[in-house]
């Protein structure tokens, strides 16, 4: 990306990953666990890890892919509010 931006004489775009938000009451420990899946502590750690390569913003997607979810958005809002209430300075 850096080389392409240099060729175009443009600034390197920022890293803004989009991850699924799937909160769980118990830790998700399987080898297929993705960033954003697990307990609130796991998700906050994922966000901290994403900040290391420069992701100052991460888009959290609480939509699981089932159209019926959109009829009950309070579940998604609660998950987002839970993460938002976590530590503000994840690197500390």
FENCOR-V853418 format. One record per pair of residues at least 4 apart in sequence whose C-alpha atoms are under 7 Angstrom apart, sorted by the first residue. I is the first residue (numbers start at 1). J is the second residue. Records with the same first field share a line. If there is no record, write none. Layout:
I=J / J
//
This chain:
1=5 / 12
2=6 / 12
3=7
4=8
5=9 / 10 / 11 / 12
6=10
15=54 / 55
16=55 / 57 / 58
17=58 / 59
18=58 / 59 / 60 / 61
19=35 / 36 / 59 / 60 / 61
20=36 / 60 / 61 / 62
21=36 / 37 / 60 / 61 / 62
22=36 / 37 / 38 / 62
23=37 / 38 / 39 / 40 / 79
24=38 / 39
25=39
26=38 / 39
27=38 / 39
28=33 / 37 / 38
29=33
33=37
35=43 / 46
36=43 / 46
37=43
38=42 / 43
39=43
40=44 / 83
41=45
42=46
43=47
44=48
45=49
46=50
47=51
48=52 / 90 / 91
50=55
51=55 / 56
62=76
69=73
73=77
74=78
75=79
76=80
77=81
78=82
79=83
80=84
81=85
82=86
//
